Amino acid sequence: MKTYRLLMILAALLLGNIILPAQEGNDYLQKIESSLSQSDCKKAQLWYKAYKNVTNKTDAGIEKRIAACEGKVNIPNPPPLHSSEPAMVYVQGGTFTMGCTSEQGNDCYDNEKPAHRVTLSDFYIGKYEVTQAQWQAVMGNNPSSFKGDNLPVENVSWDDAVSFCRELSRMTGKTYRLPTEAEWEYAARGGSKKTDAKYSGSYSPDKVAWYGDNSGNKTHPVGIKQANELGIYDMSGNVWEWCSDWYGIYPASAQTNPAGASEGSDRVFRGGSWSFSARSVRVPRRSYNSPVLRYYNLGFRLACSSNPENEK
């Protein structure tokens, strides 16, 4: 029956006379994922054609994975932490406008205001969200709801993420931490290479983010979507990412290396996730909750104040 339905869809596609409801888009994404997981490249390609017909959208991440399935391109996987250090990206310091900037239009939430000038020193930030393989290697368990070595770890609290940073630092003799909220946004905007894109690396969320319209209701392997200007992946979408700061209202005055509110009850997380709308994967979007919260769309990435390769 499934084969018959697929053949009917393909026949209609060839004839150009099919109109399918838009809500089927996520169903096709799930079928694409299932086909790719079984290395059935041909069927994945056919379901992708159906998806494009339904949604009138293309997806660079899916096209890249289908091409990899067919052996046309290779997708590098982030190295497991067990045998090598996490990939870190150097971010040259500078001054930027943080918060609700003009390219965001009417999408800003009140807590993204006022926009204000921030100056940051140089730092390093994770090229990828911390993966489940990395978490397992350091912590000896995997709390994630969606399982897969190169999927981002999720279902971790702020306290859990800080514990990971401390344990990794102890194991390696290097100093890892969570990024500040200002560091996170500066890196998401592309640092000194920024282009004032609405999302991290693009004016189109589909090019850089796994979010509610294209995720198929789950996380995806890190590093599949297009990187931003600094070569950092998934800062828009996939999973929300904990930052080090206590949540607080933005100041109007200029700040240098801000670390957030001096005290509070909630910690900040940024970036949006697979389960949220495009509005929530914009670079200035802020959210917050208790540091003990664990949820299946909430993870983190690492930061360092200095080059970890130079630390003994």
HUQUIGI-V855001 format. One line per field, one symbol per residue. phi: phi as a letter, one per 20 degrees, with the letter a starting at -180 (. if undefined). psi: psi as a letter, one per 20 degrees, with the letter a starting at -180 (. if undefined). burial: I if it has 16 or more other C-alpha atoms within 10 Angstrom, else O. A space follows every 50 residues. Layout:
phi: ???
psi: ???
burial: ???
This chain:
phi: .fffffffffffffemcdcdffffgfffgfffgffffeleffffffffff gfffelcdcffffffffffenebddfefffffdbfffddfcffrdbeeof efffleefegfedffbecdcfgbccffcffeffffffedmbbeffeerge fffbmdefgfffffgffffffdmdddbeffffggfffffnlfegcmffdf oaedfffccebgecemmafcgfmefffefenddmfdnmcgcfdffffbff feefcclfdnffbrdcdeccombgddfgfedffefdbaaffefcbfccca cebbecfffeee
psi: gggggghgghghghikkpoqqhiighghghhgggghhjknhghghghhgg ghhgikqrohgghhhghhhijhrpopqpqqihirqqpqppoprapropbn rhiicjiqrhjjqqqqpppqrqrqqphrqprhgggghgijroiqhpppgj qpqakprgggghhggggggghijroqrqqrhggghgghijcijqjkqhrn iqiphhhiqoahijiklrrqqqjgrprahikpqkioaeqqpqrhqqprqq qhrqqplqjaqhraiqqqqriarhjrrhhijqhipqrqaqiippqjkobr rrrqhrohhiq.
burial: OOOOOOOOIIOOOOOOOIOOOOOOIIOIIIIIIOIIOOOIIOIIIIIIII IOIIIOOOOOIIOIIIIOIOOOOOOOOIOIIOOOOIIIIIIIIOIIIIII IOOIOOOIOOIIIIIIIIIIOOIIIIIIIIIIIIIIOIOOOIIIOIOIII IIIIIIIIIIIIOIIOIIOOOOOIIIIIIIIIIIIIIIIIIIOIOIIIII IIOOIIIIIIIIIIIIIIIIIIIIIIIIIIOIIIIIIIIIIIIIIIIIOI OOOOOOOOIIOOOOOIIIIIIIIIIIIIIIIIIIIIIIIIIOIIIIIIII IIIIIOIIOOOO
